[in-house]
Amino acid sequence: MRPQKAPLDERVHAVLLRGFGLRTRDFSHDSIERVVPALNQARSPLPAVLGEVLWMSAPIAFTLPGRYAYISRSFIERCQSDAPVAFALAHEIGHHDLGHTDRIGRVLAAEGLLHTPEKLAIIVLEVLSRLLYSRDRELAADAYALDLCRKAGFDLKKCLECFDILARYALDHHDLDGVYGSDEELELDVGQATSAVNRAYIGFRLWCARHRRSHPSIYERRQILLTKIAAMEKAEPAK
């Protein structure tokens, strides 16, 4: 009788830890241990998500099907407080809770991933993760993360420092579109349309420009969330 295999998410987790796990505990683990329990408590009774720190040069967070959300140590070391860490992980938890990981879970069931060398495995994971991302899903996960961080008691404006970290890294790598949006996104304005036909034409071009990338620009994401925060503050009863 063959021994039962570990669950798929545990095997993927093992691959990532072999290639990118930290050998010693440090401040990044302390941050995770403060943030993740607070987020899980705020989303109870949903199944708890586990946070894992990885040694990667890029300041990133990502998730895959299963119970883990991953964040790089280089992201945490750029944070002034736990709030941006909380938002980054809450965003990834949002992908779980909103059902965005279901499709990639079916693809990951292909066993080949788990027999590849670590560096090849992370390339495969990157390709598969693209199945997870889309403009609409990213905005939905942002909105979910903001609400989850509010319930968990984090300062929402400090949460948005997450985008400062991502923007600085993107600009260092000359990704201006990722930070500000494409030229079309910056220049097209439906409000300046002179007719219904012109409005539809501009709107279509703007939609196409915004959907060429898997993620909205960092500037757009921040502005949308700032608007949501302002609406929350306005709705709060005066003290």
C-alpha positions in Angstrom: 0.0 0.0 0.0 1.5 3.3 -1.1 2.0 6.0 1.6 -0.5 8.8 1.3 1.0 12.0 -0.3 1.0 15.2 1.6 -1.6 17.8 0.4 -0.7 19.7 -2.7 -0.3 23.0 -0.9 2.1 21.5 1.6 4.2 20.1 -1.1 4.4 23.4 -2.9 5.2 25.1 0.4 8.1 22.6 0.9 9.4 23.5 -2.6 9.4 27.2 -1.8 11.0 26.7 1.7 13.8 24.6 0.2 14.6 27.4 -2.3 13.7 30.5 -0.4 13.2 29.8 3.3 15.0 31.8 5.9 17.4 29.8 8.0 17.1 31.9 11.1 14.2 33.7 12.8 14.3 37.5 12.6 12.1 40.7 12.8 10.1 39.7 9.8 8.7 36.6 11.6 7.8 38.8 14.5 5.8 41.1 12.2 4.0 38.1 10.6 3.1 36.7 14.0 1.5 40.0 15.0 -0.3 40.6 11.7 -1.6 37.2 10.6 -3.5 36.3 13.8 -5.2 39.7 13.8 -6.3 39.2 10.2 -7.5 35.7 10.8 -9.5 36.8 13.8 -11.2 39.6 11.8 -12.2 37.1 9.1 -13.3 34.3 11.5 -14.9 31.7 11.2 -13.2 31.3 7.8 -10.3 28.8 7.8 -7.1 30.4 9.0 -4.4 31.4 6.5 -0.7 30.9 7.5 1.8 33.6 6.7 5.3 32.6 5.4 8.4 34.8 4.9 10.6 34.0 2.0 14.1 35.3 1.1 13.5 37.1 -2.2 15.1 40.3 -3.4 11.8 41.8 -4.7 9.3 43.3 -2.2 6.4 41.1 -3.1 3.5 39.1 -1.6 1.7 36.3 -3.4 -0.5 33.3 -2.7 -1.4 30.0 -4.2 -4.2 27.5 -3.5 -4.1 26.1 0.0 -3.6 27.7 3.4 -0.4 29.8 2.9 0.2 33.5 2.0 3.8 34.4 1.2 5.6 37.7 1.7 9.3 38.5 1.0 11.5 39.7 3.8 12.6 42.5 1.6 9.1 43.8 1.6 8.8 43.7 5.4 12.2 45.4 5.9 10.9 48.4 3.9 7.8 48.9 6.2 7.7 51.5 8.9 4.9 49.6 10.8 2.8 46.4 10.6 0.1 48.2 8.6 1.6 47.8 5.1 2.5 44.2 5.9 -1.1 43.6 7.0 -2.5 45.1 3.8 -0.2 43.1 1.5 -1.2 39.8 3.2 -4.9 40.8 3.5 -4.8 41.4 -0.3 -3.5 37.8 -0.8 -6.0 36.5 1.7 -8.7 38.3 -0.3 -7.8 36.2 -3.3 -8.5 33.1 -1.2 -11.7 34.3 0.3 -13.1 35.7 -3.0 -12.5 32.3 -4.7 -9.8 33.6 -7.1 -7.5 30.7 -6.4 -9.9 28.0 -7.4 -8.8 28.0 -11.1 -5.1 27.9 -10.4 -5.7 25.1 -8.0 -7.0 22.9 -10.8 -3.9 23.7 -12.9 -1.5 23.1 -10.0 -2.8 19.6 -9.7 -0.4 18.7 -12.5 2.3 16.8 -10.6 5.3 17.9 -12.6 5.7 21.1 -10.6 6.7 19.3 -7.5 9.5 17.4 -9.1 11.3 20.4 -10.6 14.4 22.1 -9.2 13.6 25.1 -7.0 14.5 27.8 -9.5 12.5 26.1 -12.2 9.6 25.6 -9.9 9.4 29.3 -9.1 9.3 30.1 -12.8 6.4 27.6 -13.2 4.7 29.2 -10.2 5.0 32.6 -11.7 3.4 31.4 -15.0 0.6 29.7 -13.1 0.0 32.7 -10.8 -0.8 34.7 -13.9 -4.0 32.7 -14.1 -4.9 34.2 -10.7 -4.5 37.9 -11.6 -6.7 40.3 -13.6 -7.6 43.9 -13.2 -11.0 43.2 -11.7 -9.7 40.6 -9.3 -6.9 42.9 -8.1 -9.3 45.7 -7.4 -11.7 43.3 -5.6 -8.8 42.0 -3.5 -7.7 45.6 -2.7 -11.2 46.4 -1.5 -11.4 43.2 0.5 -8.0 43.9 2.1 -9.0 47.4 3.1 -12.1 46.2 4.8 -10.3 43.4 6.5 -7.6 45.7 7.8 -10.2 48.0 9.1 -11.9 45.2 11.0 -8.5 44.1 12.4 -7.8 47.6 13.7 -4.9 48.7 11.4 -4.5 52.3 10.4 -5.8 52.4 6.8 -3.7 55.3 5.5 -0.6 53.6 6.9 -1.8 50.4 5.1 -1.5 52.2 1.8 2.3 52.7 2.4 2.3 49.3 0.8 2.0 51.1 -2.5 4.9 53.4 -1.8 7.1 50.4 -1.4 5.9 48.8 -4.6 6.2 52.1 -6.5 9.7 52.7 -5.5 10.8 49.2 -6.5 8.9 49.5 -9.9 10.5 52.9 -10.6 14.0 51.5 -9.8 13.3 49.0 -12.5 11.9 51.6 -15.0 8.3 50.3 -14.9 6.6 53.7 -15.2 3.4 52.2 -16.7 3.1 49.9 -13.6 3.3 52.9 -11.3 1.4 55.6 -13.3 -0.5 53.8 -16.0 0.1 53.9 -19.7 0.1 57.1 -21.7 -3.4 56.4 -22.9 -4.7 55.9 -19.3 -3.1 59.3 -18.4 -4.3 61.2 -21.4 -7.8 59.8 -22.1 -10.7 61.5 -20.3 -14.3 60.4 -20.9 -15.4 63.7 -19.2 -14.0 65.6 -22.2 -16.1 63.8 -24.8 -18.1 66.1 -27.0 -20.8 63.5 -28.0 -22.2 60.2 -27.1 -20.2 58.5 -29.9 -17.0 60.2 -28.8 -17.7 59.2 -25.2 -18.2 55.6 -26.2 -15.0 55.7 -28.3 -12.9 57.1 -25.6 -14.4 54.8 -23.0 -13.5 51.8 -25.2 -9.9 52.9 -25.7 -9.6 53.5 -22.0 -11.0 50.1 -21.2 -8.5 48.4 -23.6 -5.6 50.4 -22.2 -6.5 49.4 -18.6 -7.0 45.7 -19.4 -3.6 45.1 -21.2 -1.9 44.5 -17.9 -2.9 42.0 -15.2 -2.7 44.7 -12.5 -4.1 48.3 -12.5 -1.5 51.0 -12.0 -0.3 51.5 -8.5 -1.4 55.2 -8.7 -5.0 54.1 -9.7 -5.2 51.5 -7.0 -4.1 54.0 -4.4 -6.6 56.6 -5.5 -9.5 54.2 -5.5 -8.6 53.1 -1.9 -8.2 56.7 -0.8 -11.7 57.4 -2.0 -13.0 54.4 -0.1 -11.2 55.6 3.1 -12.7 59.1 2.7 -16.2 57.5 2.3 -15.6 55.4 5.5 -14.5 58.4 7.5 -17.5 60.4 6.3 -19.8 57.6 7.3 -18.4 57.3 10.8 -20.4 59.0 13.5 -18.9 62.2 14.9 -17.1 61.6 18.2 
